[in-house]
Amino acid sequence: MRKIVECVPNFSEGRRTEVVGEIVAAIKATQGAVLLDRESDADHNRSVITFVAPPERVVDAALAGARKAAELIDLNHHSGEHPRMGAVDVVPFIPISGVTMEECIALARQCGERMWRELGIPIYLYEKAATRLERENLATVRKGQFEGIRDDIARNPSRLPDYGEARVHPTAGITAVGARPPLIAYNINLGTSDITIATKIARAVRHQNGGLRFVKALGFELKDRGIVQVSMNMVNFEGTPLFRVFEMVRSEAERYGVPVIGSEIVGLVPQQALNAVADFYLRLEGFGEEQILERRLEAALETSTE
Protein backbone atom coordinates (compact mmCIF):
# COMPACT_ATOMS: atom_id res chain seq x y z
CA MET A 1 0.00 0.00 0.00
CA ARG A 2 1.30 3.42 -0.96
CA LYS A 3 2.06 5.62 2.05
CA ILE A 4 0.30 8.99 1.90
CA VAL A 5 0.11 11.77 4.49
CA GLU A 6 -2.21 14.75 4.12
CA CYS A 7 -1.12 18.15 5.42
CA VAL A 8 -3.50 21.11 5.72
CA PRO A 9 -1.55 24.21 6.81
CA ASN A 10 -3.57 27.35 7.51
CA PHE A 11 -1.90 30.68 6.67
CA SER A 12 -2.88 34.10 8.00
CA GLU A 13 -3.36 35.66 4.58
CA GLY A 14 -6.52 35.57 2.50
CA ARG A 15 -6.49 38.87 0.64
CA ARG A 16 -3.18 39.12 -1.20
CA THR A 17 -3.43 36.44 -3.86
CA GLU A 18 0.17 36.93 -4.92
CA VAL A 19 1.39 36.03 -1.42
CA VAL A 20 -0.76 32.90 -1.27
CA GLY A 21 0.47 32.00 -4.73
CA GLU A 22 4.10 32.14 -3.62
CA ILE A 23 3.36 29.94 -0.61
CA VAL A 24 1.59 27.38 -2.80
CA ALA A 25 4.45 27.44 -5.31
CA ALA A 26 6.97 26.72 -2.56
CA ILE A 27 4.96 23.69 -1.41
CA LYS A 28 4.50 22.37 -4.97
CA ALA A 29 8.22 22.74 -5.68
CA THR A 30 8.96 20.08 -3.06
CA GLN A 31 9.51 16.71 -4.71
CA GLY A 32 6.66 14.32 -3.94
CA ALA A 33 4.18 16.99 -2.79
CA VAL A 34 0.86 17.11 -4.67
CA LEU A 35 -1.50 20.07 -4.20
CA LEU A 36 -5.12 19.02 -3.71
CA ASP A 37 -6.83 22.29 -2.84
CA ARG A 38 -6.32 25.95 -1.96
CA GLU A 39 -9.00 28.18 -0.51
CA SER A 40 -8.77 31.79 0.65
CA ASP A 41 -11.29 33.91 2.54
CA ALA A 42 -10.94 37.69 2.59
CA ASP A 43 -13.18 38.24 5.63
CA HIS A 44 -11.27 35.68 7.68
CA ASN A 45 -8.02 36.86 6.01
CA ARG A 46 -6.92 33.25 5.97
CA SER A 47 -5.98 30.56 3.46
CA VAL A 48 -6.24 26.80 3.80
CA ILE A 49 -3.86 24.77 1.63
CA THR A 50 -4.29 21.01 1.27
CA PHE A 51 -1.55 18.78 -0.09
CA VAL A 52 -0.41 15.17 0.17
CA ALA A 53 3.07 13.68 0.14
CA PRO A 54 4.90 10.54 1.23
CA PRO A 55 5.99 10.56 4.88
CA GLU A 56 9.64 11.17 4.00
CA ARG A 57 8.81 14.40 2.09
CA VAL A 58 5.72 15.84 3.78
CA VAL A 59 7.67 17.75 6.45
CA ASP A 60 9.95 19.27 3.78
CA ALA A 61 6.89 20.54 1.90
CA ALA A 62 5.31 21.96 5.06
CA LEU A 63 8.59 23.71 5.93
CA ALA A 64 8.82 25.18 2.41
CA GLY A 65 5.39 26.77 2.78
CA ALA A 66 6.15 27.96 6.31
CA ARG A 67 9.45 29.52 5.25
CA LYS A 68 7.77 31.51 2.48
CA ALA A 69 4.91 32.59 4.76
CA ALA A 70 7.36 33.82 7.40
CA GLU A 71 9.05 35.94 4.73
CA LEU A 72 5.87 37.52 3.39
CA ILE A 73 3.38 37.79 6.29
CA ASP A 74 3.72 40.23 9.18
CA LEU A 75 1.12 39.67 11.91
CA ASN A 76 1.70 43.17 13.25
CA HIS A 77 -0.22 44.38 10.17
CA HIS A 78 -2.77 41.55 9.97
CA SER A 79 -6.46 41.67 10.84
CA GLY A 80 -9.34 39.35 10.08
CA GLU A 81 -12.37 37.64 11.54
CA HIS A 82 -10.61 34.33 12.23
CA PRO A 83 -8.49 33.95 15.39
CA ARG A 84 -4.77 33.60 14.62
CA MET A 85 -1.44 33.47 16.39
CA GLY A 86 0.99 32.79 13.55
CA ALA A 87 1.71 33.62 9.93
CA VAL A 88 1.64 29.85 9.63
CA ASP A 89 -1.19 29.38 12.11
CA VAL A 90 -1.63 25.61 12.23
CA VAL A 91 0.07 22.66 10.53
CA PRO A 92 -1.81 19.36 10.98
CA PHE A 93 -0.63 16.00 9.65
CA ILE A 94 -3.35 13.47 8.78
CA PRO A 95 -2.88 9.75 8.04
CA ILE A 96 -4.50 8.81 4.72
CA SER A 97 -3.00 5.58 3.39
CA GLY A 98 -0.48 3.14 4.82
CA VAL A 99 0.40 5.51 7.67
CA THR A 100 -0.57 5.35 11.34
CA MET A 101 -1.55 8.18 13.66
CA GLU A 102 1.61 7.45 15.67
CA GLU A 103 3.71 8.09 12.56
CA CYS A 104 1.91 11.40 11.98
CA ILE A 105 2.59 12.38 15.60
CA ALA A 106 6.29 11.74 14.97
CA LEU A 107 6.11 13.83 11.78
CA ALA A 108 4.41 16.69 13.66
CA ARG A 109 7.13 16.72 16.29
CA GLN A 110 9.83 16.58 13.63
CA CYS A 111 8.19 19.50 11.83
CA GLY A 112 7.86 21.52 15.03
CA GLU A 113 11.51 21.01 15.97
CA ARG A 114 12.66 22.04 12.49
CA MET A 115 10.41 25.10 12.37
CA TRP A 116 12.03 26.39 15.54
CA ARG A 117 15.58 25.41 14.56
CA GLU A 118 15.41 26.60 10.94
CA LEU A 119 12.91 29.46 11.04
CA GLY A 120 13.02 30.65 14.65
CA ILE A 121 9.25 30.17 15.06
CA PRO A 122 8.23 28.75 18.47
CA ILE A 123 5.87 25.77 18.37
CA TYR A 124 2.93 24.46 20.37
CA LEU A 125 2.04 20.81 19.77
CA TYR A 126 -1.73 20.19 19.64
CA GLU A 127 -4.37 17.48 19.11
CA LYS A 128 -2.88 13.96 19.01
CA ALA A 129 0.69 15.32 19.10
CA ALA A 130 0.11 17.38 22.25
CA THR A 131 2.45 16.81 25.16
CA ARG A 132 0.01 18.36 27.62
CA LEU A 133 -3.66 17.48 27.99
CA GLU A 134 -4.74 21.14 27.95
CA ARG A 135 -3.07 21.66 24.58
CA GLU A 136 -5.12 19.07 22.72
CA ASN A 137 -7.75 21.73 22.02
CA LEU A 138 -6.50 24.25 19.47
CA ALA A 139 -8.84 26.95 20.77
CA THR A 140 -7.13 26.76 24.17
CA VAL A 141 -3.67 26.92 22.58
CA ARG A 142 -4.59 29.97 20.48
CA LYS A 143 -6.39 31.89 23.25
CA GLY A 144 -5.34 35.54 23.24
CA GLN A 145 -4.14 35.30 19.66
CA PHE A 146 -0.83 36.78 18.47
CA GLU A 147 -0.97 39.95 20.55
CA GLY A 148 -2.05 38.23 23.77
CA ILE A 149 0.48 35.42 23.52
CA ARG A 150 3.24 37.92 22.63
CA ASP A 151 2.55 39.90 25.79
CA ASP A 152 2.08 36.88 28.08
CA ILE A 153 4.49 34.18 26.95
CA ALA A 154 7.57 35.33 28.88
CA ARG A 155 5.81 35.67 32.24
CA ASN A 156 3.32 32.80 32.17
CA PRO A 157 4.83 29.31 32.54
CA SER A 158 1.74 27.70 31.00
CA ARG A 159 2.55 29.55 27.76
CA LEU A 160 6.00 28.02 27.33
CA PRO A 161 6.27 26.53 23.82
CA ASP A 162 7.07 22.87 23.19
CA TYR A 163 9.88 23.95 20.89
CA GLY A 164 11.66 27.27 21.21
CA GLU A 165 12.16 30.06 23.68
CA ALA A 166 9.51 31.94 25.63
CA ARG A 167 8.94 34.53 22.94
CA VAL A 168 7.07 34.79 19.67
CA HIS A 169 8.71 35.43 16.32
CA PRO A 170 8.48 39.23 15.91
CA THR A 171 6.50 39.04 12.65
CA ALA A 172 5.52 35.37 12.16
CA GLY A 173 4.25 34.79 15.71
CA ILE A 174 3.92 31.22 16.94
CA THR A 175 2.59 28.07 15.25
CA ALA A 176 0.54 25.06 16.36
CA VAL A 177 1.70 21.78 14.81
CA GLY A 178 -0.22 18.57 15.35
CA ALA A 179 -1.64 15.29 14.13
CA ARG A 180 -5.34 14.53 13.78
CA PRO A 181 -7.93 12.51 11.86
CA PRO A 182 -9.61 14.07 8.79
CA LEU A 183 -11.58 17.21 9.73
CA ILE A 184 -14.40 19.00 7.93
CA ALA A 185 -14.41 22.79 8.01
CA TYR A 186 -18.11 23.62 7.63
CA ASN A 187 -19.73 27.07 7.70
CA ILE A 188 -23.42 27.98 7.80
CA ASN A 189 -24.49 31.47 6.73
CA LEU A 190 -27.42 33.26 8.36
CA GLY A 191 -29.74 35.86 6.91
CA THR A 192 -28.91 38.56 9.44
CA SER A 193 -26.11 41.00 10.24
CA ASP A 194 -26.51 40.52 14.00
CA ILE A 195 -23.28 38.90 15.22
CA THR A 196 -24.78 38.19 18.65
CA ILE A 197 -27.15 35.68 17.06
CA ALA A 198 -24.32 33.79 15.34
CA THR A 199 -22.34 33.81 18.58
CA LYS A 200 -25.27 32.43 20.59
CA ILE A 201 -25.90 29.69 18.03
CA ALA A 202 -22.21 28.76 17.97
CA ARG A 203 -22.24 28.48 21.74
CA ALA A 204 -25.30 26.22 21.62
CA VAL A 205 -23.80 23.97 18.95
CA ARG A 206 -20.24 23.46 20.15
CA HIS A 207 -19.36 20.60 22.43
CA GLN A 208 -17.40 22.77 24.87
CA ASN A 209 -20.67 24.41 25.98
CA GLY A 210 -22.79 21.27 26.03
CA GLY A 211 -23.65 21.08 22.33
CA LEU A 212 -22.86 18.46 19.74
CA ARG A 213 -19.94 16.12 20.33
CA PHE A 214 -16.95 16.62 17.99
CA VAL A 215 -18.01 20.17 16.99
CA LYS A 216 -16.06 23.38 17.53
CA ALA A 217 -17.86 26.58 16.55
CA LEU A 218 -17.52 30.37 16.47
CA GLY A 219 -19.68 33.19 15.18
CA PHE A 220 -18.20 35.51 12.53
CA GLU A 221 -19.26 38.58 10.57
CA LEU A 222 -19.03 38.52 6.77
CA LYS A 223 -18.97 42.27 6.39
CA ASP A 224 -18.72 42.37 2.61
CA ARG A 225 -22.00 40.40 2.38
CA GLY A 226 -23.75 42.01 5.34
CA ILE A 227 -24.42 38.65 7.03
CA VAL A 228 -23.05 36.50 9.82
CA GLN A 229 -21.78 32.94 9.88
CA VAL A 230 -21.52 30.00 12.23
CA SER A 231 -18.07 28.63 11.42
CA MET A 232 -17.36 25.08 12.56
CA ASN A 233 -14.66 22.46 12.66
CA MET A 234 -16.09 18.94 12.75
CA VAL A 235 -13.36 16.74 14.14
CA ASN A 236 -15.27 13.46 13.75
CA PHE A 237 -17.87 13.51 10.96
CA GLU A 238 -18.98 9.95 11.72
CA GLY A 239 -19.67 10.71 15.38
CA THR A 240 -21.47 13.95 14.50
CA PRO A 241 -22.56 14.02 10.85
CA LEU A 242 -23.04 17.11 8.70
CA PHE A 243 -26.82 16.85 8.55
CA ARG A 244 -27.12 16.85 12.34
CA VAL A 245 -25.09 20.03 12.61
CA PHE A 246 -27.11 21.71 9.86
CA GLU A 247 -30.42 20.80 11.48
CA MET A 248 -29.36 22.07 14.91
CA VAL A 249 -28.11 25.38 13.53
CA ARG A 250 -31.33 25.79 11.53
CA SER A 251 -33.44 25.01 14.59
CA GLU A 252 -31.52 27.49 16.74
CA ALA A 253 -31.74 30.17 14.05
CA GLU A 254 -35.52 29.77 13.87
CA ARG A 255 -35.73 30.73 17.54
CA TYR A 256 -34.42 34.17 16.54
CA GLY A 257 -36.53 34.44 13.39
CA VAL A 258 -33.43 34.12 11.20
CA PRO A 259 -33.16 31.92 8.08
CA VAL A 260 -30.22 29.80 6.99
CA ILE A 261 -29.29 31.15 3.55
CA GLY A 262 -26.50 28.75 2.67
CA SER A 263 -23.60 26.68 3.84
CA GLU A 264 -20.09 25.93 2.61
CA ILE A 265 -17.32 23.40 3.00
CA VAL A 266 -13.83 24.88 3.23
CA GLY A 267 -11.27 22.63 1.63
CA LEU A 268 -11.98 18.97 1.02
CA VAL A 269 -14.59 16.58 2.39
CA PRO A 270 -14.70 12.77 2.54
CA GLN A 271 -17.26 11.19 0.20
CA GLN A 272 -18.65 9.22 3.15
CA ALA A 273 -19.73 12.45 4.85
CA LEU A 274 -21.79 13.52 1.82
CA ASN A 275 -23.25 10.04 1.43
CA ALA A 276 -24.64 10.31 4.96
CA VAL A 277 -26.28 13.66 4.10
CA ALA A 278 -27.93 12.20 0.97
CA ASP A 279 -29.13 9.18 2.92
CA PHE A 280 -30.67 11.36 5.64
CA TYR A 281 -32.47 13.91 3.47
CA LEU A 282 -33.55 11.60 0.66
CA ARG A 283 -34.59 8.83 3.09
CA LEU A 284 -32.87 6.28 0.87
CA GLU A 285 -33.75 2.68 1.58
CA GLY A 286 -31.02 0.08 1.33
CA PHE A 287 -28.52 2.56 -0.08
CA GLY A 288 -24.90 1.44 -0.17
CA GLU A 289 -21.66 3.07 -1.26
CA GLU A 290 -21.32 0.46 -4.03
CA GLN A 291 -24.18 2.28 -5.80
CA ILE A 292 -22.02 5.37 -6.32
CA LEU A 293 -21.02 5.48 -9.98
CA GLU A 294 -17.50 6.76 -9.38
CA ARG A 295 -16.85 4.16 -6.67
CA ARG A 296 -18.01 1.31 -8.94
CA LEU A 297 -15.96 2.68 -11.85
CA GLU A 298 -12.85 2.93 -9.71
CA ALA A 299 -13.25 -0.66 -8.51
CA ALA A 300 -13.80 -1.91 -12.08
CA LEU A 301 -10.71 -0.13 -13.38
CA GLU A 302 -8.59 -1.51 -10.54
CA THR A 303 -9.80 -5.03 -11.33
CA SER A 304 -9.08 -4.66 -15.05
CA THR A 305 -5.47 -3.67 -14.44
CA GLU A 306 -4.65 -6.54 -12.08
C-alpha positions as CSV (number, residue, x, y, z in Angstrom):
1,M,0.0,0.0,0.0
2,R,1.3,3.4,-1.0
3,K,2.1,5.6,2.0
4,I,0.3,9.0,1.9
5,V,0.1,11.8,4.5
6,E,-2.2,14.8,4.1
7,C,-1.1,18.1,5.4
8,V,-3.5,21.1,5.7
9,P,-1.6,24.2,6.8
10,N,-3.6,27.4,7.5
11,F,-1.9,30.7,6.7
12,S,-2.9,34.1,8.0
13,E,-3.4,35.7,4.6
14,G,-6.5,35.6,2.5
15,R,-6.5,38.9,0.6
16,R,-3.2,39.1,-1.2
17,T,-3.4,36.4,-3.9
18,E,0.2,36.9,-4.9
19,V,1.4,36.0,-1.4
20,V,-0.8,32.9,-1.3
21,G,0.5,32.0,-4.7
22,E,4.1,32.1,-3.6
23,I,3.4,29.9,-0.6
24,V,1.6,27.4,-2.8
25,A,4.4,27.4,-5.3
26,A,7.0,26.7,-2.6
27,I,5.0,23.7,-1.4
28,K,4.5,22.4,-5.0
29,A,8.2,22.7,-5.7
30,T,9.0,20.1,-3.1
31,Q,9.5,16.7,-4.7
32,G,6.7,14.3,-3.9
33,A,4.2,17.0,-2.8
34,V,0.9,17.1,-4.7
35,L,-1.5,20.1,-4.2
36,L,-5.1,19.0,-3.7
37,D,-6.8,22.3,-2.8
38,R,-6.3,25.9,-2.0
39,E,-9.0,28.2,-0.5
40,S,-8.8,31.8,0.7
41,D,-11.3,33.9,2.5
42,A,-10.9,37.7,2.6
43,D,-13.2,38.2,5.6
44,H,-11.3,35.7,7.7
45,N,-8.0,36.9,6.0
46,R,-6.9,33.2,6.0
47,S,-6.0,30.6,3.5
48,V,-6.2,26.8,3.8
49,I,-3.9,24.8,1.6
50,T,-4.3,21.0,1.3
51,F,-1.6,18.8,-0.1
52,V,-0.4,15.2,0.2
53,A,3.1,13.7,0.1
54,P,4.9,10.5,1.2
55,P,6.0,10.6,4.9
56,E,9.6,11.2,4.0
57,R,8.8,14.4,2.1
58,V,5.7,15.8,3.8
59,V,7.7,17.7,6.4
60,D,9.9,19.3,3.8
61,A,6.9,20.5,1.9
62,A,5.3,22.0,5.1
63,L,8.6,23.7,5.9
64,A,8.8,25.2,2.4
65,G,5.4,26.8,2.8
66,A,6.1,28.0,6.3
67,R,9.4,29.5,5.2
68,K,7.8,31.5,2.5
69,A,4.9,32.6,4.8
70,A,7.4,33.8,7.4
71,E,9.1,35.9,4.7
72,L,5.9,37.5,3.4
73,I,3.4,37.8,6.3
74,D,3.7,40.2,9.2
75,L,1.1,39.7,11.9
76,N,1.7,43.2,13.2
77,H,-0.2,44.4,10.2
78,H,-2.8,41.6,10.0
79,S,-6.5,41.7,10.8
80,G,-9.3,39.3,10.1
81,E,-12.4,37.6,11.5
82,H,-10.6,34.3,12.2
83,P,-8.5,33.9,15.4
84,R,-4.8,33.6,14.6
85,M,-1.4,33.5,16.4
86,G,1.0,32.8,13.6
87,A,1.7,33.6,9.9
88,V,1.6,29.8,9.6
89,D,-1.2,29.4,12.1
90,V,-1.6,25.6,12.2
91,V,0.1,22.7,10.5
92,P,-1.8,19.4,11.0
93,F,-0.6,16.0,9.7
94,I,-3.3,13.5,8.8
95,P,-2.9,9.8,8.0
96,I,-4.5,8.8,4.7
97,S,-3.0,5.6,3.4
98,G,-0.5,3.1,4.8
99,V,0.4,5.5,7.7
100,T,-0.6,5.4,11.3
101,M,-1.5,8.2,13.7
102,E,1.6,7.5,15.7
103,E,3.7,8.1,12.6
104,C,1.9,11.4,12.0
105,I,2.6,12.4,15.6
106,A,6.3,11.7,15.0
107,L,6.1,13.8,11.8
108,A,4.4,16.7,13.7
109,R,7.1,16.7,16.3
110,Q,9.8,16.6,13.6
111,C,8.2,19.5,11.8
112,G,7.9,21.5,15.0
113,E,11.5,21.0,16.0
114,R,12.7,22.0,12.5
115,M,10.4,25.1,12.4
116,W,12.0,26.4,15.5
117,R,15.6,25.4,14.6
118,E,15.4,26.6,10.9
119,L,12.9,29.5,11.0
120,G,13.0,30.7,14.7
121,I,9.2,30.2,15.1
122,P,8.2,28.8,18.5
123,I,5.9,25.8,18.4
124,Y,2.9,24.5,20.4
125,L,2.0,20.8,19.8
126,Y,-1.7,20.2,19.6
127,E,-4.4,17.5,19.1
128,K,-2.9,14.0,19.0
129,A,0.7,15.3,19.1
130,A,0.1,17.4,22.3
131,T,2.5,16.8,25.2
132,R,0.0,18.4,27.6
133,L,-3.7,17.5,28.0
134,E,-4.7,21.1,28.0
135,R,-3.1,21.7,24.6
136,E,-5.1,19.1,22.7
137,N,-7.8,21.7,22.0
138,L,-6.5,24.3,19.5
139,A,-8.8,27.0,20.8
140,T,-7.1,26.8,24.2
141,V,-3.7,26.9,22.6
142,R,-4.6,30.0,20.5
143,K,-6.4,31.9,23.2
144,G,-5.3,35.5,23.2
145,Q,-4.1,35.3,19.7
146,F,-0.8,36.8,18.5
147,E,-1.0,39.9,20.6
148,G,-2.1,38.2,23.8
149,I,0.5,35.4,23.5
150,R,3.2,37.9,22.6
151,D,2.6,39.9,25.8
152,D,2.1,36.9,28.1
153,I,4.5,34.2,26.9
154,A,7.6,35.3,28.9
155,R,5.8,35.7,32.2
156,N,3.3,32.8,32.2
157,P,4.8,29.3,32.5
158,S,1.7,27.7,31.0
159,R,2.5,29.6,27.8
160,L,6.0,28.0,27.3
161,P,6.3,26.5,23.8
162,D,7.1,22.9,23.2
163,Y,9.9,24.0,20.9
164,G,11.7,27.3,21.2
165,E,12.2,30.1,23.7
166,A,9.5,31.9,25.6
167,R,8.9,34.5,22.9
168,V,7.1,34.8,19.7
169,H,8.7,35.4,16.3
170,P,8.5,39.2,15.9
171,T,6.5,39.0,12.7
172,A,5.5,35.4,12.2
173,G,4.2,34.8,15.7
174,I,3.9,31.2,16.9
175,T,2.6,28.1,15.3
176,A,0.5,25.1,16.4
177,V,1.7,21.8,14.8
178,G,-0.2,18.6,15.3
179,A,-1.6,15.3,14.1
180,R,-5.3,14.5,13.8
181,P,-7.9,12.5,11.9
182,P,-9.6,14.1,8.8
183,L,-11.6,17.2,9.7
184,I,-14.4,19.0,7.9
185,A,-14.4,22.8,8.0
186,Y,-18.1,23.6,7.6
187,N,-19.7,27.1,7.7
188,I,-23.4,28.0,7.8
189,N,-24.5,31.5,6.7
190,L,-27.4,33.3,8.4
191,G,-29.7,35.9,6.9
192,T,-28.9,38.6,9.4
193,S,-26.1,41.0,10.2
194,D,-26.5,40.5,14.0
195,I,-23.3,38.9,15.2
196,T,-24.8,38.2,18.6
197,I,-27.2,35.7,17.1
198,A,-24.3,33.8,15.3
199,T,-22.3,33.8,18.6
200,K,-25.3,32.4,20.6
201,I,-25.9,29.7,18.0
202,A,-22.2,28.8,18.0
203,R,-22.2,28.5,21.7
204,A,-25.3,26.2,21.6
205,V,-23.8,24.0,18.9
206,R,-20.2,23.5,20.2
207,H,-19.4,20.6,22.4
208,Q,-17.4,22.8,24.9
209,N,-20.7,24.4,26.0
210,G,-22.8,21.3,26.0
211,G,-23.7,21.1,22.3
212,L,-22.9,18.5,19.7
213,R,-19.9,16.1,20.3
214,F,-17.0,16.6,18.0
215,V,-18.0,20.2,17.0
216,K,-16.1,23.4,17.5
217,A,-17.9,26.6,16.6
218,L,-17.5,30.4,16.5
219,G,-19.7,33.2,15.2
220,F,-18.2,35.5,12.5
221,E,-19.3,38.6,10.6
222,L,-19.0,38.5,6.8
223,K,-19.0,42.3,6.4
224,D,-18.7,42.4,2.6
225,R,-22.0,40.4,2.4
226,G,-23.7,42.0,5.3
227,I,-24.4,38.7,7.0
228,V,-23.0,36.5,9.8
229,Q,-21.8,32.9,9.9
230,V,-21.5,30.0,12.2
231,S,-18.1,28.6,11.4
232,M,-17.4,25.1,12.6
233,N,-14.7,22.5,12.7
234,M,-16.1,18.9,12.7
235,V,-13.4,16.7,14.1
236,N,-15.3,13.5,13.8
237,F,-17.9,13.5,11.0
238,E,-19.0,10.0,11.7
239,G,-19.7,10.7,15.4
240,T,-21.5,14.0,14.5
241,P,-22.6,14.0,10.8
242,L,-23.0,17.1,8.7
243,F,-26.8,16.9,8.6
244,R,-27.1,16.8,12.3
245,V,-25.1,20.0,12.6
246,F,-27.1,21.7,9.9
247,E,-30.4,20.8,11.5
248,M,-29.4,22.1,14.9
249,V,-28.1,25.4,13.5
250,R,-31.3,25.8,11.5
251,S,-33.4,25.0,14.6
252,E,-31.5,27.5,16.7
253,A,-31.7,30.2,14.0
254,E,-35.5,29.8,13.9
255,R,-35.7,30.7,17.5
256,Y,-34.4,34.2,16.5
257,G,-36.5,34.4,13.4
258,V,-33.4,34.1,11.2
259,P,-33.2,31.9,8.1
260,V,-30.2,29.8,7.0
261,I,-29.3,31.2,3.6
262,G,-26.5,28.8,2.7
263,S,-23.6,26.7,3.8
264,E,-20.1,25.9,2.6
265,I,-17.3,23.4,3.0
266,V,-13.8,24.9,3.2
267,G,-11.3,22.6,1.6
268,L,-12.0,19.0,1.0
269,V,-14.6,16.6,2.4
270,P,-14.7,12.8,2.5
271,Q,-17.3,11.2,0.2
272,Q,-18.7,9.2,3.1
273,A,-19.7,12.4,4.9
274,L,-21.8,13.5,1.8
275,N,-23.3,10.0,1.4
276,A,-24.6,10.3,5.0
277,V,-26.3,13.7,4.1
278,A,-27.9,12.2,1.0
279,D,-29.1,9.2,2.9
280,F,-30.7,11.4,5.6
281,Y,-32.5,13.9,3.5
282,L,-33.5,11.6,0.7
283,R,-34.6,8.8,3.1
284,L,-32.9,6.3,0.9
285,E,-33.7,2.7,1.6
286,G,-31.0,0.1,1.3
287,F,-28.5,2.6,-0.1
288,G,-24.9,1.4,-0.2
289,E,-21.7,3.1,-1.3
290,E,-21.3,0.5,-4.0
291,Q,-24.2,2.3,-5.8
292,I,-22.0,5.4,-6.3
293,L,-21.0,5.5,-10.0
294,E,-17.5,6.8,-9.4
295,R,-16.9,4.2,-6.7
296,R,-18.0,1.3,-8.9
297,L,-16.0,2.7,-11.9
298,E,-12.9,2.9,-9.7
299,A,-13.3,-0.7,-8.5
300,A,-13.8,-1.9,-12.1
301,L,-10.7,-0.1,-13.4
302,E,-8.6,-1.5,-10.5
303,T,-9.8,-5.0,-11.3
304,S,-9.1,-4.7,-15.1
305,T,-5.5,-3.7,-14.4
306,E,-4.6,-6.5,-12.1
